[in-house]
Amino acid sequence: MIDVLAPAEAIQAAPELASVYLSAFGAPGYDEEPERAEQFASEQIPTHSERDDFKLVVSRAGGEITGFAYGFTGHRGQWWSDRIAAAVTPELADEWIGGHFEVVELAVRVEAQRQGLGAELMNALIEDLPNRRALLTTYSDDRPAPRLYRRLGWKLLVPDLGWGSALYGLDRGVPVGQ
Ligand SMILES: CC(C)(COP(=O)(O)OP(=O)(O)OC[C@H]1O[C@@H](n2cnc3c(N)ncnc32)[C@H](O)[C@@H]1OP(=O)(O)O)[C@@H](O)C(=O)NCCC(=O)NCCS
C-alpha cells in the first residue's frame, strides 16, 4: 500500500522515516552513520517539506513504514541545482536544470527489499507530477538503485559527476495542462 504524505504528516513521520533511512543506508556497502539519519529527520525533512511541490510517498506493512521516496520542484539558486549545473555541460544544464522534479531520497527497509517496493514507490512519486523533467543522482557503480532507475526508463545523463555519483533524467513529455 502506497500513501502520499502531506508536508506536516512527513514531519510527524520523520523519526520513523529516519529508521527506514538507517536500515537502508546503514547497511554494509552504504555505511551511513546513525547521526546522518538523525540529521535527515531533524533538518532535511523539515527544510525540504517547505520546497515547491514537495511530495513524499510511503509504503506500509501492518501500519509500519517499510519504504519511502520524496522530492520537490528544484530551482536554480538552490544548492543541489547549482552544484549539478556546475558539473555538467551548459547545454545539459539549460535543458534539464530548473523547474525539474528533484528526487531526493528513495529507501526501503533491508528486510522489505527485493519485493518490488522500490519500483512501486518511484512510480507513485512520479505519477501525476506537473514537471516535464525529473532528475536524480545515484551511485555510479552497479547497484540496485541505478538498476531500478534504468528499468523504470530513466536516462543516464552523466555517468560520473566527479564525486562517485551519476546523474539520471526522466523526460515525461509535455506537462499536464499544457
Ligand atoms: C534501491 C532500493 C530502494 C530498491 O528497493 P527494493 O524495494 O529492493 O526495489 P525492487 O524490489 O523494486 O527492486 C530491487 C531488486 O529486486 C528485484 N525484485 C523485485 N521484485 C522481486 C520479487 N518478487 N522476487 C525477486 N526479486 C524481485 C528487482 O528485479 C531488482 O533486482 P536487481 O537489483 O537485480 O535489478 C533499496 O535497495 C535500498 O533502499 N537501497 C539502499 C538505499 C539506496 O540505494 N537508495 C537509493 C539512493 S539513490
The ligand as an SDF file (V2000), in Angstrom:
LIG
                    3D

 48 50  0  0  0  0  0  0  0  0999 V2000
   17.3230    0.9360   -4.0830 C   0  0  0  0  0  0  0  0  0  0  0  0
   16.2430    0.3310   -3.2010 C   0  0  0  0  0  0  0  0  0  0  0  0
   15.3310    1.4400   -2.6970 C   0  0  0  0  0  0  0  0  0  0  0  0
   15.4330   -0.6620   -4.0170 C   0  0  0  0  0  0  0  0  0  0  0  0
   14.3530   -1.1040   -3.2230 O   0  0  0  0  0  0  0  0  0  0  0  0
   13.6210   -2.5190   -3.4950 P   0  0  0  0  0  0  0  0  0  0  0  0
   12.3090   -2.4490   -2.8030 O   0  0  0  0  0  0  0  0  0  0  0  0
   14.5140   -3.6390   -3.1850 O   0  0  0  0  0  0  0  0  0  0  0  0
   13.4140   -2.4210   -5.0970 O   0  0  0  0  0  0  0  0  0  0  0  0
   12.7250   -3.5030   -6.0470 P   0  0  0  0  0  0  0  0  0  0  0  0
   12.2460   -4.6580   -5.2240 O   0  0  0  0  0  0  0  0  0  0  0  0
   11.7360   -2.7670   -6.8730 O   0  0  0  0  0  0  0  0  0  0  0  0
   13.9410   -3.9420   -6.9720 O   0  0  0  0  0  0  0  0  0  0  0  0
   15.1470   -4.4130   -6.4090 C   0  0  0  0  0  0  0  0  0  0  0  0
   15.5450   -5.7580   -6.9990 C   0  0  0  0  0  0  0  0  0  0  0  0
   14.6280   -6.7810   -6.5760 O   0  0  0  0  0  0  0  0  0  0  0  0
   14.1490   -7.4970   -7.7080 C   0  0  0  0  0  0  0  0  0  0  0  0
   12.7790   -7.9360   -7.4000 N   0  0  0  0  0  0  0  0  0  0  0  0
   11.6780   -7.1700   -7.3400 C   0  0  0  0  0  0  0  0  0  0  0  0
   10.6100   -7.9510   -7.0120 N   0  0  0  0  0  0  0  0  0  0  0  0
   11.0830   -9.2000   -6.8490 C   0  0  0  0  0  0  0  0  0  0  0  0
   10.4800  -10.4440   -6.4940 C   0  0  0  0  0  0  0  0  0  0  0  0
    9.1670  -10.5140   -6.2530 N   0  0  0  0  0  0  0  0  0  0  0  0
   11.2760  -11.5270   -6.4020 N   0  0  0  0  0  0  0  0  0  0  0  0
   12.6080  -11.4550   -6.6460 C   0  0  0  0  0  0  0  0  0  0  0  0
   13.2380  -10.3040   -6.9820 N   0  0  0  0  0  0  0  0  0  0  0  0
   12.4790   -9.2010   -7.0730 C   0  0  0  0  0  0  0  0  0  0  0  0
   14.2190   -6.4870   -8.8250 C   0  0  0  0  0  0  0  0  0  0  0  0
   14.2260   -7.0930  -10.0890 O   0  0  0  0  0  0  0  0  0  0  0  0
   15.5270   -5.8090   -8.5220 C   0  0  0  0  0  0  0  0  0  0  0  0
   16.5940   -6.6360   -8.9400 O   0  0  0  0  0  0  0  0  0  0  0  0
   18.0400   -6.0390   -9.3740 P   0  0  0  0  0  0  0  0  0  0  0  0
   18.5910   -5.2370   -8.2100 O   0  0  0  0  0  0  0  0  0  0  0  0
   18.8450   -7.2490   -9.6470 O   0  0  0  0  0  0  0  0  0  0  0  0
   17.8280   -5.1630  -10.5700 O   0  0  0  0  0  0  0  0  0  0  0  0
   16.8550   -0.4400   -1.9910 C   0  0  0  0  0  0  0  0  0  0  0  0
   17.7770   -1.3670   -2.4860 O   0  0  0  0  0  0  0  0  0  0  0  0
   17.5440    0.4750   -0.9930 C   0  0  0  0  0  0  0  0  0  0  0  0
   16.9020    1.0360   -0.0970 O   0  0  0  0  0  0  0  0  0  0  0  0
   18.8870    0.6140   -1.1320 N   0  0  0  0  0  0  0  0  0  0  0  0
   19.6940    1.4000   -0.2370 C   0  0  0  0  0  0  0  0  0  0  0  0
   19.4130    2.8680   -0.3730 C   0  0  0  0  0  0  0  0  0  0  0  0
   19.5720    3.3690   -1.7980 C   0  0  0  0  0  0  0  0  0  0  0  0
   20.4540    2.9950   -2.5340 O   0  0  0  0  0  0  0  0  0  0  0  0
   18.6830    4.3260   -2.1590 N   0  0  0  0  0  0  0  0  0  0  0  0
   18.7190    4.9720   -3.4410 C   0  0  0  0  0  0  0  0  0  0  0  0
   19.7110    6.0690   -3.4050 C   0  0  0  0  0  0  0  0  0  0  0  0
   19.8250    6.9230   -4.9500 S   0  0  0  0  0  0  0  0  0  0  0  0
  1  2  1  0
  2  3  1  0
  2  4  1  0
  2 36  1  0
  4  5  1  0
  5  6  1  0
  6  7  2  0
  6  8  1  0
  6  9  1  0
  9 10  1  0
 10 11  2  0
 10 12  1  0
 10 13  1  0
 13 14  1  0
 14 15  1  0
 15 16  1  0
 15 30  1  0
 16 17  1  0
 17 18  1  0
 17 28  1  0
 18 19  1  0
 18 27  1  0
 19 20  2  0
 20 21  1  0
 21 22  1  0
 21 27  2  0
 22 23  1  0
 22 24  2  0
 24 25  1  0
 25 26  2  0
 26 27  1  0
 28 29  1  0
 28 30  1  0
 30 31  1  0
 31 32  1  0
 32 33  2  0
 32 34  1  0
 32 35  1  0
 36 37  1  0
 36 38  1  0
 38 39  2  0
 38 40  1  0
 40 41  1  0
 41 42  1  0
 42 43  1  0
 43 44  2  0
 43 45  1  0
 45 46  1  0
 46 47  1  0
 47 48  1  0
M  END
$$$$
